[in-house]
Amino acid sequence: MDYSILTAPPYAQSGDISLNKSPSSQPVEATDDAFWDQFWADTTITVQDVFALVPAAEIRAVREESPSNLATLCYKAVEKLVQAAESGCPSEREKQVVLNCTRILTRILPYIFEDQDWRGFFWSTVPGAGRAGVSVMYKSLLVLDLIQLFERMDEMDEDDEGARPLAESLLLAIADLLFCPDFTVQSHKKGGPDSAEDMQSLDSCEYIWEAGVGFAQSPPLNYIHDLNRTELLRLLLTCFSEAMYLPPSSDGNILNPWVTFFCSTENRHALPLFTSLINVVCAYDPIGYGIPYNHLLFSDYREQLVEQAVQILIVTLEHEGSQPHRAPSPSSMDEQDSAGPDNLFVNYLSRIHREEDYDFVLKGLARLLTNPLTQTYLPNSTKKIQFHQELLVLFWKLCDFNKKFLFFVLKSSDVLDILVPILFYLNDARADQSRVGLMHIGVFILLLLSGERNFGVRLNKPYSLHVPMDIPVFTGTHADLLIVVFHKIITSGHQRLQPLYDCLLTIVVNVSPYLKSLSMVAANKLLHLLEAFSTNWFLFSAAQNHHLVFFLLEAFNNIIQYQFDGNCNLVYAIIRKRSVFHQLANLPTDPASIQKALQRKKKSPDTISRTNSQETVSMEGSRPAVPAEPGTLKASLVAMPGIDKLTEKSQVSEDGTMVAVPQPETPRSPEHGCVAGASDTESNSGRDNEDVFYTEAEMARRRLSSASSASTYWNPTPEWVLSWKSKLPLQTIMRLLQVLVPQVEKICIDKGLTDESEILKFLQHGTLVGLLPVPHPILIRKYQANAGTAMWFRTYMWGVVYLRNVDPPIWYDTDVRLFEIQRM
């Protein structure tokens, strides 16, 4: 049977449906129920069938040539869903009609969104009157037919629901259907068909899908309900995806009208649905009873539901409603405005407060994030989830909107259950350009956590897990793991990760005052980074490169001043590599030396030397990080702001509280495109102050064009070198070397020592009390949200959603504008 929905002649046979009633594409009356019912009457069609049998070209053709029919189809499909939501779809046939309407709308909506003239269609009671006024489409449609269509809708609906825009009717119907007894939730009534629950009086808070936050009962699993929920959530996600068809914008006030309405008080199911979504995600256990290969024997319908649920959560939590969100400080949290954000999902998330709820959410996310790391003796015997990127965004939202949750995460070692999988993903993705977004979200989460003292303290816990990572074997703490992975990213990641170096080293600086004992492996890695970043040619080759040296010196100073006693390994590594610090102190500033260093750069363009980092054997069972497979699809990202826009400085006072450090306004030096007297570790790249958002591809082109004119664009002068060389914080380290080097040399000569363990023992029991400069105040750079980061998160999140929904391929080959889809 030919099931081509858009092209077959009408009434040919059951299942043959067409919008074009004649070769001239004349409009079909909205009252012609026999014709329209063909679209949702079939009982055998699947969502994959709809996508296969309704080609993109035909949807676009109907949109252009027969807009009245497309408009009527959308209206009639929504009307069916509204009717089903009112009746509770008691019969199997009505349930099938709901699913078919859901699938058809899921297929068509992206083609409504991609056409600017159609975008306002769902938001007008007379189709075509867009949110910005009467659109071009309105003029081209057969206006009389459409007005008659909506007049009929008004007559049919006694309670004035017809005055609602089509979008609102659709969203409310989806919300009702997600709590429809015997369709998406377990019925509480017993008896015959006469005892069916009344949909209007139904209290959906009693039908929450899973136990967890604010709900104790765990309903029995029903795979049919899970499948139906998944289909409805897929349509909901498609409704929200209008954001994909708008270009990146610096205007943070542009809200997604679909999300804004759905998460408003108009949706009476907002609370039970939010609770259902977060509970379904956090209660999910992909391994179950742990029977090997069980995922190959049985279909896991819950996994599909969990994937859709977490995607709905991150998309709805991206919009905060009309109130600008400012993260509260711990002291002000209890004094927050009781109203909270207009977006009810954000509001509810920010109000979760019971410790048992925090524990449930944290353990659930940690279990899922750790799942791909699970090792078994039987290869591929356990299910591995693929939605870790969405989970990381959800964790980010939780920490961002609910500061009490962030403090709960950090008050115990449970935070390490989040840290280890993040480091695993960072290390695994470092060579794969299609996973740049994953690298960024992982680093941003660690940057956010590192702004809190407790994170640094927790890192001192010994690392004893056996997660196979392609890093050197070491014995030490979670801090050592973090440093070793960061070193691996910088020295063997691909070049597109260079903008993250500032972030990686900022994290190291933030935690450094609290690190009690670095291993020799981690100490050597830090010294190797300093050695690589402090070569003359690297320092002079770009305006920002010297900031990396400042970050490392600041980290060393923090450890020496505040954690000297337990860090004999780092002190020994500094003594062994003392020539690096002397070279920095004696950095040449004359024009001839600067030009000589730049000439060397042209001969050896490799950014970081891979040698001298004392690579050892990688962990057993690990596999090396590999580039993306040819043909892999990736979504472009907008460029990230510099580290100075990502963070704000806070000074740790004696009682442990944080005091914000005001950032001075510094004039830009036109001669070099950088600031002459800028703060030591501030980024002042010109793009940070621009309102235009560039995709990564555009940024790459701009870098190439600037590189070709590098001789004219970047010309380091002696004045510029002197402006930051004089601020290098070398005093503490030079004093340490001045005191300890003669002592170590004397011991070696006197005792004829060649064994470093004896030297380490001496350093372990040594002290520099009273010999070092007065300890400097601890500076912490805390993550700071802004328009640039908000836009980055939007493009990243929707790029992930686009690429993860491939069965069916909801948005494939449509004209998305928020990002570009590129083939590797």
Buried (B, 14 or more C-beta within 10 A) or exposed (E): EEBBBBBBEBEEEEBBBBBBBEEEBEBBBBEBEEBBEBBBBBEEBEBEBBBEBBBBEBBBBBBEEBBBBBBBBBBBBBBBBBBBBBEBBBEEEBBBBBBBBBBBBBBBBBBBBBBBBBBBBBBBBBBBBBEEEEBEBBEEBBBEBBEBBBEBBEEEBEEEBBEBBBBBBBBBBBBBBBBBBBBBBEBEEEEEEEEBBEBEEBEBEEBBBBBBBBBEEEBEEBBEBBBBBBBBBBBBBBBBBBBBBBEBBBEBEEBBBBBBBBBBEBBBBBBBBBBBBBBBBBBBEBBBEEEEEBBEEEEBBBBBBBBBBBBBBBBBBBBBBEBEBEBBEEEEBEEEEEEBBBBBBBBBBBEBEEEEBBEBBBBBBBBBBBBBBBEEEEEEBBBEBEBBBBBBBBBBBBBBBBBBBBBBBBBEBBBBBBBBBBBBBBBBBBBBBBBBBBBBBBBBBBBBBBBBBBBBBBBBEEBEEEBBBBBBEBEBBBBBBBBBBBBBBBBBBBEEBBBBBBBBBBBBBBBBBBBBBBBBBBBBBBBBBBBBBBBBBBBBBBBBBBBBBBBBBBBBBBBBBBBBBBBBBBBBBBBBBBEBBEBBEEBBBEEEBBEBBBEBBEEEEEBBBEEEBEBEEBBEEBEEBEEBEEEBBBBBBBBBBBBBBBBBBBBBEEEEEBEEBEEEEEEBBEEBBBBBEBBBBBBBBEBBEEEEBBBBEBBBEEEEEEEEEEEEEBBBBBEBBEBBBEBBBBEBBBBBBEEBEEBBEEBBEEEEBEEEEEBBEBBBEBEBEEEBEEEBEBBBBBBBBEBBBEBBBBBBBBBBBBBBBEEBEBBBEBBBBBBBBBEE
